[in-house]
Amino acid sequence: MNKAPRRGRRPGSPDTRTAILDVARRRFLDQGYHAVTLRSVAAEADVDLALISYFFGSKKGLFGAALALSVNPADVVTQVLEGDPATFPQRALQRVLAAWDDPESGPTLLALFRNTMQDDTFAALVKEVVEREIVDRVAASLGGTAARRRAMAFCSQIAGLIATRYLLRVEPMASMSQEEIIRRLGPALRQSLSDPGRTSPQSRPAPLSRRQR
Protein backbone atom coordinates (compact mmCIF):
# COMPACT_ATOMS: atom_id res chain seq x y z
CA MET A 1 0.00 0.00 0.00
CA ASN A 2 1.13 3.52 -0.72
CA LYS A 3 1.94 5.64 2.29
CA ALA A 4 -0.36 8.56 2.88
CA PRO A 5 1.22 11.94 2.09
CA ARG A 6 2.91 13.53 5.07
CA ARG A 7 1.03 16.46 6.53
CA GLY A 8 2.22 19.38 8.55
CA ARG A 9 5.08 21.77 8.10
CA ARG A 10 8.23 20.67 6.37
CA PRO A 11 11.01 19.19 8.54
CA GLY A 12 14.53 20.59 8.75
CA SER A 13 16.76 19.82 5.75
CA PRO A 14 19.19 21.64 3.45
CA ASP A 15 16.28 22.40 1.08
CA THR A 16 14.25 23.80 3.96
CA ARG A 17 17.13 26.02 5.03
CA THR A 18 17.43 27.35 1.48
CA ALA A 19 13.69 28.04 1.34
CA ILE A 20 13.88 29.99 4.61
CA LEU A 21 16.80 32.07 3.31
CA ASP A 22 14.99 32.83 0.06
CA VAL A 23 11.95 34.11 1.95
CA ALA A 24 14.06 36.06 4.45
CA ARG A 25 16.21 37.70 1.76
CA ARG A 26 13.17 38.89 -0.18
CA ARG A 27 11.36 40.11 2.94
CA PHE A 28 14.39 41.99 4.27
CA LEU A 29 14.85 43.77 0.94
CA ASP A 30 11.14 44.51 0.49
CA GLN A 31 10.17 45.46 4.05
CA GLY A 32 13.38 46.46 5.82
CA TYR A 33 15.09 44.88 8.79
CA HIS A 34 12.80 46.06 11.58
CA ALA A 35 9.51 45.09 9.94
CA VAL A 36 10.50 41.49 9.29
CA THR A 37 9.79 39.00 12.08
CA LEU A 38 10.95 35.43 12.45
CA ARG A 39 7.30 34.40 12.76
CA SER A 40 6.41 35.97 9.40
CA VAL A 41 9.34 34.27 7.70
CA ALA A 42 8.39 30.92 9.23
CA ALA A 43 4.78 31.29 8.10
CA GLU A 44 5.67 32.07 4.49
CA ALA A 45 8.35 29.36 4.33
CA ASP A 46 5.85 26.92 5.91
CA VAL A 47 8.18 25.84 8.72
CA ASP A 48 7.98 25.84 12.49
CA LEU A 49 9.32 28.97 14.16
CA ALA A 50 11.61 26.79 16.28
CA LEU A 51 13.29 25.54 13.11
CA ILE A 52 14.47 29.05 12.22
CA SER A 53 15.93 29.43 15.69
CA TYR A 54 17.61 26.04 15.28
CA PHE A 55 19.19 26.99 11.95
CA PHE A 56 20.05 30.64 12.57
CA GLY A 57 19.77 31.37 16.29
CA SER A 58 18.23 34.84 16.03
CA LYS A 59 17.02 37.51 13.66
CA LYS A 60 20.59 38.82 13.40
CA GLY A 61 21.79 35.37 12.48
CA LEU A 62 19.06 34.99 9.85
CA PHE A 63 19.95 38.39 8.37
CA GLY A 64 23.64 37.49 8.18
CA ALA A 65 22.87 34.16 6.52
CA ALA A 66 20.38 35.72 4.09
CA LEU A 67 23.03 38.15 2.92
CA ALA A 68 25.66 35.37 2.87
CA LEU A 69 27.82 37.04 5.52
CA SER A 70 30.37 34.66 7.02
CA VAL A 71 30.96 37.38 9.63
CA ASN A 72 27.86 39.19 10.86
CA PRO A 73 28.80 42.75 11.97
CA ALA A 74 25.93 42.87 14.48
CA ASP A 75 27.17 39.70 16.19
CA VAL A 76 30.73 41.06 16.23
CA VAL A 77 29.56 44.24 18.00
CA THR A 78 27.76 42.21 20.64
CA GLN A 79 30.90 40.18 21.33
CA VAL A 80 33.27 43.15 21.32
CA LEU A 81 31.11 45.11 23.78
CA GLU A 82 31.75 42.38 26.35
CA GLY A 83 34.81 43.32 28.35
CA ASP A 84 36.55 46.37 29.76
CA PRO A 85 35.03 49.57 28.26
CA ALA A 86 38.47 51.21 28.41
CA THR A 87 39.83 48.80 25.79
CA PHE A 88 36.70 48.65 23.62
CA PRO A 89 38.23 50.72 20.76
CA GLN A 90 41.22 48.40 20.50
CA ARG A 91 39.02 45.30 20.57
CA ALA A 92 36.74 46.77 17.92
CA LEU A 93 39.67 47.58 15.63
CA GLN A 94 41.14 44.12 16.10
CA ARG A 95 37.88 42.40 15.15
CA VAL A 96 37.20 44.70 12.18
CA LEU A 97 40.70 44.26 10.77
CA ALA A 98 40.67 40.51 11.35
CA ALA A 99 37.32 40.11 9.53
CA TRP A 100 38.19 42.35 6.58
CA ASP A 101 41.72 41.00 6.15
CA ASP A 102 40.49 37.41 6.23
CA PRO A 103 40.56 35.83 2.73
CA GLU A 104 37.17 34.16 3.31
CA SER A 105 35.07 36.83 4.99
CA GLY A 106 36.80 39.91 3.54
CA PRO A 107 35.55 39.60 -0.07
CA THR A 108 31.97 39.02 1.11
CA LEU A 109 32.05 42.09 3.33
CA LEU A 110 33.58 44.15 0.52
CA ALA A 111 30.81 43.02 -1.83
CA LEU A 112 28.25 44.09 0.80
CA PHE A 113 29.94 47.49 1.06
CA ARG A 114 29.93 47.96 -2.73
CA ASN A 115 26.31 46.88 -3.07
CA THR A 116 25.22 49.67 -0.73
CA MET A 117 26.58 52.17 -3.27
CA GLN A 118 24.90 50.53 -6.27
CA ASP A 119 21.46 49.58 -4.94
CA ASP A 120 19.31 52.09 -3.04
CA THR A 121 17.03 49.39 -1.62
CA PHE A 122 19.98 47.40 -0.35
CA ALA A 123 21.60 50.57 1.03
CA ALA A 124 18.44 51.44 2.97
CA LEU A 125 18.36 47.96 4.49
CA VAL A 126 22.02 48.05 5.53
CA LYS A 127 21.54 51.57 6.94
CA GLU A 128 18.70 50.35 9.14
CA VAL A 129 20.74 47.40 10.39
CA VAL A 130 23.77 49.60 11.11
CA GLU A 131 21.63 52.05 13.08
CA ARG A 132 19.67 49.47 15.09
CA GLU A 133 22.19 46.69 15.59
CA ILE A 134 25.47 48.60 15.76
CA VAL A 135 25.08 52.31 16.56
CA ASP A 136 22.20 51.84 19.02
CA ARG A 137 23.99 48.96 20.78
CA VAL A 138 27.20 50.95 21.18
CA ALA A 139 25.20 53.97 22.41
CA ALA A 140 23.35 51.85 24.97
CA SER A 141 26.63 50.55 26.34
CA LEU A 142 28.07 54.06 26.62
CA GLY A 143 25.28 55.89 28.42
CA GLY A 144 25.89 59.43 29.59
CA THR A 145 25.69 62.62 27.53
CA ALA A 146 24.97 62.42 23.76
CA ALA A 147 25.60 58.69 23.74
CA ARG A 148 24.22 58.13 20.24
CA ARG A 149 26.26 60.98 18.77
CA ARG A 150 29.39 59.52 20.30
CA ALA A 151 28.52 56.07 19.02
CA MET A 152 27.90 57.47 15.53
CA ALA A 153 31.22 59.32 15.57
CA PHE A 154 32.93 56.07 16.53
CA CYS A 155 31.20 54.07 13.77
CA SER A 156 31.93 56.79 11.20
CA GLN A 157 35.63 56.49 11.87
CA ILE A 158 35.44 52.71 11.49
CA ALA A 159 33.59 53.19 8.18
CA GLY A 160 36.31 55.59 7.04
CA LEU A 161 38.95 53.00 7.85
CA ILE A 162 37.08 50.37 5.81
CA ALA A 163 36.66 52.73 2.84
CA THR A 164 40.28 53.86 2.69
CA ARG A 165 41.93 50.50 3.43
CA TYR A 166 39.70 48.04 1.59
CA LEU A 167 37.57 49.90 -0.95
CA LEU A 168 39.90 52.65 -2.21
CA ARG A 169 43.12 51.00 -1.02
CA VAL A 170 44.71 54.36 -0.26
CA GLU A 171 48.35 54.17 0.79
CA PRO A 172 49.84 53.92 3.30
CA MET A 173 46.62 52.81 5.01
CA ALA A 174 46.18 49.87 2.63
CA SER A 175 49.54 48.32 3.54
CA MET A 176 49.75 49.24 7.23
CA SER A 177 49.98 46.36 9.66
CA GLN A 178 47.04 45.76 11.96
CA GLU A 179 49.21 46.66 14.94
CA GLU A 180 50.13 50.05 13.50
CA ILE A 181 46.54 50.89 12.63
CA ILE A 182 45.40 50.03 16.14
CA ARG A 183 48.21 52.12 17.62
CA ARG A 184 47.47 55.16 15.46
CA LEU A 185 43.67 55.11 15.38
CA GLY A 186 42.98 53.77 18.87
CA PRO A 187 43.40 57.14 20.68
CA ALA A 188 41.09 58.97 18.22
CA LEU A 189 38.41 56.30 18.57
CA ARG A 190 38.68 56.43 22.34
CA GLN A 191 38.30 60.22 22.22
CA SER A 192 35.16 59.97 20.07
CA LEU A 193 33.56 57.78 22.75
CA SER A 194 34.45 60.05 25.66
CA ASP A 195 31.57 61.68 27.51
CA PRO A 196 31.75 65.50 27.25
CA GLY A 197 29.62 65.71 30.36
CA ARG A 198 32.26 64.10 32.51
CA THR A 199 35.53 65.75 33.40
CA SER A 200 38.45 63.39 33.70
CA PRO A 201 41.01 63.94 36.46
CA GLN A 202 43.63 64.78 33.83
CA SER A 203 41.49 67.57 32.35
CA ARG A 204 40.66 69.26 35.66
CA PRO A 205 42.61 72.46 36.27
CA ALA A 206 45.36 72.15 38.82
CA PRO A 207 44.72 73.91 42.13
CA LEU A 208 46.18 77.38 42.40
CA SER A 209 49.30 77.79 44.46
CA ARG A 210 49.46 80.43 47.18
CA ARG A 211 51.38 82.78 44.88
CA GLN A 212 48.72 82.45 42.17
CA ARG A 213 45.84 83.22 44.55
N, C-alpha and C positions, 0 to 999 in steps of 0.2 A: 504493500500500500504506500501511496505517496504521502510524505509528511505534510501536515498542514503548514501553510506559510506562517513564518514567525511574525508575531505582532509586537507592538511596542516600539520604543525608540531604539535607534541603531546602537549596537555595542561599540566599545572602543576598538579602533583599528587604525592602521595608517591612512586608509581612505577616509575614515571618519575625521581624523585630525586635519586632513587636507580640506575637507568640506567645511569644517569649523573656521579654518584660516581664510578660505574664500569668502565666507559670509562676513567675518570680522573685518577683513581688508576693505570690502565694499562699503560696509556700514561706517567704518571709521572715516573713509574718504567722503562719503555722502553726508554724514550727520555730525562729524566732529568727534573728538575724543570724549568729551563730557557727556554727550547725549547717549552714547552707546552703553548698554548695560550687558553684563554677562548673561542675564536671563533672556534678553532679547536675541542675543546671538544663539543661545541654546535653542530657543523656540524655532527660529528660522532654519537652523541646521538640523533640527529634529533630533536633538540629543539631550540627555539629562544634564542639568546644570552642574552636577558633581563631576561630570566627565570633563568639562572645561577646566575646572579647578585641578583635576588630576593631571591633565595634559600641560596646563600653562601656569597654574598656581594662583594667578591674580589677573586683574585687568591690565596691569602694567606688563605682565608676562605675555598676555595674549597680544597686546599691541606690538611688543618687540618681535614676537614670532610672526605676526601678520606682515610686518615690514621687513622680515628676514634679517633682523639685527642679532648678530651673535653676541653683541654686548649691548644691553639695554641701558641707555643713559640714566633713566629714572631709577633703576635698580642700583646703579653705581653710586648715585647721589645718596641713596638711603644707606648704603654700606659705609661710604666715606664720612657721613655725618656722625657715625658711631666712633667715639674716641674723644681725645682731648681737643676742645675747641681751639686752643692756642696753635695746634699743628694742623688744623683743618685745611688751610691753603696748600701746604706741602703735600698732604695726602691727596687732595683733589688734583693737583698737578701731576702727581705720580700716576694716578689712575687714568687720567685723560691721556697722558703721553704713552702709557703702556698700551691702552686700547687702540690709539690711532697709529702707533708704530708697529703694532702687531700685523704680520702679513695676512692673517685670516680675517680679523675684524676690521682692520684699517680701511681696506677698499670698500667694504659695505657701508661704513660710516661716511666715507667720502662721497659715495654715490647718493646717500641720503642728503648730505649737505648740498650737493649739486642739484638734486631734484627740487629742493626748496626754492631754487632760483629760476627753475624752468616751468614749474607747475604751481599756479596760484592756489589751487585746491589743496595740494599737498603741503604747500608752505603754510596755509592757514591751520592745517591739522598739526603740523610740527610746532607751530607757534603756540597753540593751545596746550600741547603737551609740555613744552618747555616752561610755560608760565605756571601750570598747575602742578607738575610733577618735579620741577627742578627749582625755579625761582621761589615759589611759595613754600617749598619744603626748607630751603635754605633760610628764608626769612623767618619761618616759624622757629627754627633752631636758634636764630640770633636773638630775637626779642629786642626790647629797647626802642630807641628813637629811630624812626624812618627805616625800619628793618627791611621792608621790601625794596626800597631804593638802594640800600646797601647790598642786598642780595643781587639786584639787577646789575649794579656796577661790577660786582664780582663776576657774574656770568658773562657780562659783555667783554670783560678782559679775557676770559677763557675762550669766547667765540673769536676774538681777535687773534689769539694764539693759533687757533685751529685754521683760520683763514690764511694767515701769513705763512705758517709752517707747512700745511698740507695742501691747501687749495692753490695758493699763488706761488708757494715754494720760494719765498723771498729770502735771500741770503743776508746775513749769516744765520737767520733764525732756522732755515730749513736744515742746516747741517750741524746745529748746536747739539751737544749731548744733552740727555735728559737732566743730568746733574747740574749743568750750567744754567739751563732754563729755570729749573727750580730755584737755584741760588739767586738768579737775577730778577725773576718775576714774583717770587714768594713775598718779599716785603711789600710790594705794591698791592698784591692781592690782600694781604693782611690789613693794610691801611684802608682798603675799600670796604672792609667788613667792620671797621672800628666804629663804635657808637659815639657820634658827636655830642651826645648828651651826657657822656661820662668823661670825667677828666682823669687821666692816668697820673700816677705819682710823678712820672718823669716830666709831664707837661705843666705841673703846678709851679707857680713862681716860688722861687726860694725866699725864705723869710728875710726881712730886712735886718741888716746888722745895726748896731747902735749908732754908728756913724751915718748910716743912710736914713735913719729916722729923723 
